[in-house]
Amino acid sequence: MPFPEVKRVLYGRNPLDEVICQLRFPPILRIDAEIPAAFQEKVRTFFSSCSETGQWNIEIPSEVQLPIAPDIVRQALQSSGVKNYEFSSEDGVWKINLTRTFVALTSKKYERWEKFKEKLEIPFQALIGVYSPEYFSRIGLRYVDIIRRSVMELDGVPWNELLQPYILGIAGSPNVGDSVVNFESKYELNLSDAASIVRMITKFVKAVDKDEICFMIDSDFHNTQKQPVESVFDKLDYLNSRASRLIQWAITEKLHKAMEPREL
């Protein structure tokens, strides 16, 4: 608990817009002081593109609109003096970010946890081999789901038939739900290990490519207790299993079936 155990499935119509794993460690000033050439050599077989930017920590879902352009947001968030090295796959689907306090892996086309972990091993082993962090101060795994009714062939179906009432709040009311023009909620929940937390943000968002209102479930699972290097993937396995439970807890059986689940 808090989310009930469910059978693990793969969705044919996967609502995931992006998945991010961020591993934080005590500052390693050498990452700022020198070009990370040795790190690049260990990752560039798959992450062939490299660039350097100022540090910014806000991920913007690619399918939704913001009041201002994402590039302007990123420029405004850049902080001088802190380097952020970005290593990307040739197709741009996978990205590593390396700074003096964290390494992160982002996937824009998530299929299943085992494949994500295989890619995560690349920057993880490079970090350990080149910079030898003593421990990790935060382990995070973030899932951003964008539920688009048009993709699910559910155009016009009310949200209260697709999402559970405790997710929608008054937006799911049969009397006033249609009058809700803006919606956002934020919760933080303790997980059953008494050490991890999920920060969950739900809100209405608008699709970039068409005038369609979508529903975003942004769930950031994290553990901020000091973790030895060898326990990282055990902790991530735990967080991933809770993420699978959360999404099925949040949706109705109607939406679950529309997403074309396949049991593993």
N, C-alpha and C positions, 0 to 999 in steps of 0.2 A: 504494500500500500504506500501512498494514497491511491494509486491507480490499479484497478483490478487486473489480474493476470489474464492474458489473451493468447490465442494462437498467433504465431508470427506469420505474416503474409507479405507478399510482394504485390504492389498495386500496378496493374497495367496502365492505368491512368494516374500516374503519380503526381500528387499536388505539390511536391517539394520544389521550391524555387532555388534554394541553396542550402548547403550544409557546411558549417564551419567548426573546425576543431582548433582551439587555441590553448597552448601550453605556456604558462607564465613561469618565469624563474627570476632569481635575484639578478640585478643588472650585471651584464658582462660588457664592460666598457670597450673591450677589444673589438666588438662588433661595430662600434661607432668609429674606432680609431683606425681601422684598416679595412681595405676592400675584402669582402668575404670570398676570396678566390678559391680557397680550399673547400668551403661549403658548396660553392657552385659546381666544382668538379664532381662532387658526390651526388648532385641532383640533376645535372644538365642533360643526362641521357633522355629523361622524360620531360623535365622542366627546362626547355631549351631557350626560352626568352628571359631576359633579365633587364630590370630597370630599377632606378633609385628615386624615392620620393620622400617628402616629409611624412611623419607618422600621423596616421588617422585611424580611428578605431570603430567608426560607424559603418556597418554594412548596409547597403541600400538594395532591397529586392529589385531585381531587374524587370519584373512584370508590372510594377505599380508606379503610379505617378506621385511626385512630391510637389509642393507649392513652388519650389524653385529647382533649377536644374541640378542634377547630381554633381556635375563637374564644379559648379559654384560652391556646393556644400563641401566637397572634398578640399578645394582650394582654401576655403575659410577655416577648415579644421587642421590644416598642416601646421605643425609646430617646428619652429626653427631649431636646428642643432641636433634633432633626433632623427636618425636615418632609418628608413624603412626600405629594405631590399625586397623586391618582388620578382619571383621566378614563376613563369607561366608555361603551361603546355602549349604546343603549337596551335591547337584549336581553341585555346582560351578557356576551356572548360574547367581546368584545374589550375590552382594558384597557391603558391607558398608566399607568406610574408614573414620576414625575419627582421627583428629589431633587437635592441640590447636587453629587452625585458620579455620578449615572447617570440615563439614561432607558431604560425597558424597555417592551416590547410583549408582551402575553400573549394567546394565542388559545385558547379552549376548544373550538373547532370548526374544526380545521385541515383544509383541503381539498387545497391544493397550494401550492408555494413561491411561484409567481408572484403569487397572490392575497395571500399573507402579506406579500410585499415591497411590494405596492401600499399596504397599510395601514401598513406600517412607514415609508414615505415621509412620511406625515402628521406623526408626532411628530419624525422626523429633520429634516425641513425646518423645522419650527417651532423646534426646538432651535437649529439653525444660524442661522436668521433673527433670533431673539430674543437668544440668549446667546453665540453665536459661540465655541464651544470651539476651542482651538487645535489639539488632537489628541485621540485616544482612547487610553486606557491599557489597555483590555481590551475585546475584542469577543467576545461569547458567544452561542451558539445552543444551546438546550437542548430536547431532545425527551423527553417522558415517555410511554412506551407501557405500557398496561395490557392484558395478554392475558387475556381472559375466554373460557374454553372454551364457555360457554353461548351467547355471542354468535356464535361461529363454528360452532355446531351440532356441537361436539366433546365434549360432556359425557362424562366417564368415560375419555376417551382419555389414556393416560399422558403425562406431560410429556416423557419421553424420545423420544416419537414426534413431538413438536412443536418441541422446541428442541434445538439442537446440544449434544453432550456437553461441549464446552469451556465452554458457558454454564451448564450445570446442575451440573457437578462431581459430587459423590457423590449429589446428589439425582436424578441420572439413572441411577444404578446399578440394574440389574435385580434385584440381591440385597437392597440396603438402601434403595433410593429411596423405597419406600412407608413406611418408618419415619421419614423426615425430616419433622419437624413445624415446623421453622423454618429459614430459609435466607437468607443475605445475602452478597454478595461485592462488592468494590470494586476497580477497576483504573484506572490512568492509563496511557494509551498515547500515544506520540509519533506524530504524523501525518507524511505524506510530505514536507510542505514544511519540515520541521525547525524549525518555529516554533510550530505549533499542537499542542494536546493535547486528548484526549477523556477525561473522567472518567466511567466507566461503573459504575453501581450496579445490581445485579440482586438481586431478592428476592421471596419470597412475600408477598402482601398479601391482605387480605380485602375483598371488595366491600361497599359501604355498604348496598345495598338488599337483599342476600340473603346467606346463609351460604355464600359461594363463595370458594374459594381461587383467586387470580389470580397472574399472574407479571408483575412490573414490570421494565421495562428503562428506566432513567433515564440518558440520555447527554447530558453537558454538553460541547459542543465549544467551545473558546475559544483565543484568541490574546492573550497579555499583552505583546506587543511594541508599542512606540509606533507608532500608525498615523495617517497624515494623514487628514483628513476625506474627501478624494476617493477613498480606497481602501477605504472601509468596505464597500460593497456587493460589490466583488470578493472581499473576504475572506469575506463571508457566503455568497456563491455557492459558494466552495470548501468551507466547513464544511457547508453543506447537502448537497452532493454526497456527502460522506463519511458523512453521517447516513443517506442512502438506501442506501449500501453496507452500513453496519453492521447495519441491521435485517434485510436479506436474508442476511447472513452469520450472524446469530444464530439464525434459524429453519430448520426443515426444509421440504422441498418440500411435505409434507402440509399444514403450517400455511400456507405461502405460497399454495397453491391455495384453501384454506378462506377466506382473506382476500379472495378475488375480485380478483386483480390485473388491471389493464388497462394495456397498454403505451402509452406516449405517443409 
